[in-house]
């Protein structure tokens, strides 16, 4: 089954609009700063169509804002519900929650874009790893092909040592 191609601009527009509406009544400035920073990284991913790093940073930012959004809702929802409880609060809370619900789906589509741009299937953070692949090793018992010179700096025709240029 083919995954439908969703435009990155559409994902950015939807999350920007939901974040603006979510910040109208009750969420602190840390919610707005975190989400708008990630959306700015998304604009970078749109601007550089071939950049794997931009899409990866946007994907990681989206996953981190899922966690921070849950923390924000857990801390601030009940306090503001008791204080205001009006229609503006309900609308703002609904849009922020809708944004949170759509973020895992958006992360899935951004991950597909990451793969399309040439990203690895497994995300590598640059840590060195040890592999057990021994296909590239050469045995020290094997001799070189017949006719090869044991002196690598000697030309075969004049047999005078010379300096190799690399």
Secondary structure, 3 states (H helix, E strand, C coil): CCCCCCCHHHHHHHHHHHHHHHCCCCCCHHHHHHHHHHHHHHHHHHHCCCCHHHHHHHHHHHHHHHHHHHHHHHHHHHHHHHHCCCHHHHHHHHHHHHHHHHHHHHHHHHHHHHHHCCCCCCCCCCCCCCCCCCCCCCCCCCCCCCCCCCCCCECCCCCCECCCCC
